[in-house]
């Protein structure tokens, strides 16, 4: 009997049941939207890094994302990738005209059977006017527990121009909250995964930091932001209490994979 019980416990440890995680609210205690987001995280039965559900029972609502026609907007997508990599969407003079480091990934995104780019009209800075917001999402995030991927993944958001010809730089700079911005305005997009939602008539966006690199206090945290006018505020931050999984921020800690590569160089949508 004892042996059977021990085997059962070992089996359960190898294949844990889906359950909500534990999170500590380190910024935004007693703020309504922060408390609602913390409860939302605690309700989730899958890890919130790659995608986050927003419970309408808690007053949270996500935009109606739809696939973006990448093939019809290759130029815009090239500018988006260039901005995320260099902080300058018009950095054509840095590269030869025959350099396809951004064009090729943009075309691959457009040919994926599962869309990798989505967009929605969102009043991202709460000024009463909706803007086209683009969200990229790498399917590699689904392999985040595999300990063997060699490419970085991310899910950044940018704001497009009204005619979808490129990015709205002023509004995009408001929503880009990636770390290490001293090197480029766009910062480091690797392992930064964004979402957008509304709560009590206001629009917010969030960012999951899925890496151990950098400031330990920022590791495995969800930050909630609100943009108003030309200013962005950090309203909340929740930290995962126990991280019982492989850390993608240290992909070669056990010598199992090559180092992660920055987006979009070597990009694998």
C-alpha positions in Angstrom: 0.0 0.0 0.0 2.8 2.4 0.9 4.6 1.6 -2.3 1.5 2.2 -4.4 1.0 5.6 -2.6 4.6 6.6 -3.2 4.3 5.7 -6.9 1.1 7.7 -7.2 2.8 10.8 -5.6 5.8 10.5 -7.9 3.5 10.2 -11.0 1.6 13.3 -9.8 4.9 15.2 -9.4 5.9 14.3 -13.0 2.6 15.4 -14.5 1.2 18.2 -12.4 -2.4 19.1 -12.7 -3.2 22.5 -14.2 -3.7 25.0 -11.4 -3.6 28.7 -10.8 -0.2 30.2 -9.7 0.7 32.3 -6.7 1.4 36.0 -7.2 2.5 38.8 -4.9 1.2 42.3 -5.7 4.3 44.4 -5.1 3.0 47.6 -6.8 -0.6 48.7 -6.7 -2.1 47.3 -3.5 -5.7 48.4 -3.0 -5.9 49.8 -6.6 -9.0 48.3 -8.2 -7.5 47.4 -11.6 -4.4 45.8 -9.9 -6.5 43.8 -7.5 -8.7 42.6 -10.4 -5.7 41.6 -12.4 -4.2 39.7 -9.5 -7.4 37.8 -9.0 -7.5 37.2 -12.8 -4.0 35.6 -12.7 -4.9 33.4 -9.8 -7.9 32.1 -11.7 -5.9 30.9 -14.7 -5.2 27.2 -15.2 -2.5 27.8 -17.8 0.6 29.9 -17.3 0.0 33.6 -18.2 3.3 34.3 -20.0 2.3 33.4 -23.6 -1.3 34.4 -23.6 -3.6 35.9 -20.9 -7.3 35.5 -20.6 -9.2 38.4 -19.2 -12.3 37.5 -17.1 -15.4 39.6 -17.8 -16.6 38.4 -14.4 -13.9 40.6 -12.9 -14.7 43.5 -15.3 -11.8 42.8 -17.6 -12.2 42.7 -21.4 -9.7 42.1 -24.2 -10.0 43.7 -27.7 -11.3 41.6 -30.6 -8.0 40.7 -32.2 -8.1 39.6 -35.8 -5.4 38.4 -38.1 -3.4 41.1 -39.8 -2.9 41.0 -43.5 0.9 40.9 -43.5 1.1 40.1 -47.2 -0.8 43.2 -48.1 1.3 45.4 -45.7 4.9 44.1 -46.1 6.4 47.6 -46.0 4.6 48.3 -42.7 5.7 45.0 -41.2 9.3 45.7 -42.2 9.2 49.0 -40.4 7.7 47.4 -37.3 10.5 44.8 -37.2 13.2 47.4 -37.8 11.8 49.6 -35.0 11.7 46.7 -32.6 15.3 45.8 -33.4 16.9 49.2 -33.7 14.5 51.8 -32.3 14.4 53.5 -35.7 11.8 52.4 -38.2 13.5 54.5 -41.0 17.0 53.2 -40.6 17.3 52.3 -44.3 20.7 54.0 -44.5 22.2 51.6 -42.1 21.7 48.6 -44.4 22.2 47.8 -48.0 19.2 47.9 -50.2 19.6 44.2 -50.9 19.6 43.3 -47.2 16.5 41.2 -46.5 16.9 40.8 -42.7 13.5 42.4 -42.2 11.7 41.7 -45.5 12.3 37.9 -45.2 10.9 37.6 -41.7 7.9 39.8 -42.7 7.2 37.5 -45.6 7.5 34.4 -43.4 5.1 35.9 -41.0 2.6 36.4 -43.8 2.9 32.8 -45.0 2.3 31.2 -41.6 -0.8 29.0 -41.5 -1.3 30.1 -37.9 -1.4 34.0 -37.9 1.6 35.5 -36.1 0.3 39.1 -36.3 -3.0 40.4 -35.0 -4.6 43.8 -34.8 -7.5 45.6 -33.3 -8.8 49.1 -33.0 -8.0 50.3 -29.5 -8.1 53.7 -27.7 -4.6 52.9 -26.4 -3.9 56.3 -24.8 -7.5 56.9 -23.5 -8.1 60.1 -25.5 -11.4 59.1 -27.0 -10.0 58.1 -30.4 -9.2 54.5 -31.4 -6.0 53.5 -33.1 -4.9 50.4 -35.0 -2.8 48.4 -32.5 -0.7 45.5 -33.9 0.4 42.6 -31.7 3.0 40.1 -32.8 3.2 36.7 -31.2 5.8 34.0 -31.7 4.5 30.4 -31.5 7.9 29.5 -30.0 6.5 30.7 -26.6 4.5 27.5 -26.6 7.8 25.6 -26.3 8.9 27.6 -23.3 9.1 24.6 -21.0 11.0 22.5 -23.6 14.5 23.6 -22.5 15.8 23.2 -26.1 14.8 26.3 -28.2 17.5 28.4 -29.6 15.5 31.5 -30.7 14.1 34.2 -28.5 10.3 34.7 -28.5 8.2 37.7 -27.7 4.8 39.3 -28.1 5.3 43.1 -28.5 2.7 45.6 -29.4 3.0 48.7 -31.6 0.6 51.3 -32.8 0.1 51.7 -36.6 -0.7 54.7 -38.7 -4.3 55.2 -39.7 -3.6 54.0 -43.2 -1.6 51.0 -41.9 1.5 52.1 -43.8 3.8 52.1 -40.8 3.9 52.8 -37.1 2.7 55.8 -35.2 6.0 56.6 -33.5 4.6 58.8 -30.7 2.0 56.3 -29.6 4.3 53.3 -30.1 6.9 54.9 -27.8 4.1 55.1 -25.2 3.4 51.4 -25.2 6.9 50.0 -25.6 8.1 49.3 -22.0 10.8 46.8 -22.8 14.0 46.7 -20.6 17.4 48.0 -21.5 16.2 51.1 -23.3 19.6 52.7 -23.1 20.7 50.9 -26.2 17.6 51.5 -28.3 14.3 53.3 -27.8 12.5 50.0 -28.4 14.6 48.2 -25.7 15.0 44.5 -25.5 11.9 42.7 -26.8 13.2 39.1 -26.0 10.8 37.3 -23.6 8.6 40.4 -23.2 4.9 39.4 -23.8 2.2 42.0 -24.0 -1.6 42.1 -23.7 -4.3 44.8 -23.9 -7.5 45.0 -22.0 -10.1 47.4 -20.6 -11.4 47.9 -17.1 -14.3 50.2 -16.0 -14.1 52.1 -19.3 -10.3 52.7 -19.3 -7.8 51.0 -21.6 -4.7 49.3 -20.1 -1.9 47.2 -21.4 0.3 44.7 -19.6 3.7 43.1 -20.0 4.9 39.7 -18.7 8.7 39.6 -18.2 9.6 35.9 -18.8 13.3 36.0 -18.1 15.7 35.8 -15.2 18.3 38.1 -16.9 18.6 41.7 -15.7 17.1 42.9 -12.5 15.9 39.9 -10.4 13.1 42.0 -9.0 11.7 42.3 -12.5 12.0 38.6 -13.3 8.7 36.7 -13.9 6.5 39.7 -13.3 3.3 41.1 -14.8 3.3 44.9 -15.0 0.1 46.9 -15.8 0.3 50.2 -17.6 -2.1 53.0 -18.4 -1.3 55.6 -21.1 -3.1 58.9 -21.0 -2.2 61.6 -23.5 1.5 61.5 -23.9 2.3 59.9 -20.6 2.5 56.3 -19.5 2.2 55.2 -15.9 3.1 51.9 -14.2 0.1 51.1 -12.1 0.7 47.6 -10.9 3.3 44.8 -10.8 2.7 41.2 -9.7 5.5 38.7 -9.2 5.3 35.0 -9.6 6.0 33.6 -6.1 7.4 30.2 -7.2 8.9 29.6 -10.6 8.8 25.8 -11.0 10.0 25.6 -14.6 12.9 26.2 -16.9 14.0 29.8 -17.2 14.0 30.9 -20.8 16.3 33.8 -19.8 19.1 31.3 -19.3 18.5 28.9 -22.2 22.0 27.3 -22.0 22.3 26.9 -18.2 22.5 23.2 -18.7 24.3 23.2 -22.1 21.2 21.9 -23.9 20.7 24.6 -26.5 22.4 27.5 -28.4 22.0 31.0 -27.0 18.8 32.9 -27.8 19.1 35.3 -30.7 17.6 38.8 -30.7 14.5 39.6 -32.8 14.4 39.9 -35.7 17.8 38.6 -36.7 17.4 34.8 -37.1 13.7 35.3 -36.5 11.6 32.1 -36.5 7.9 33.1 -36.3 
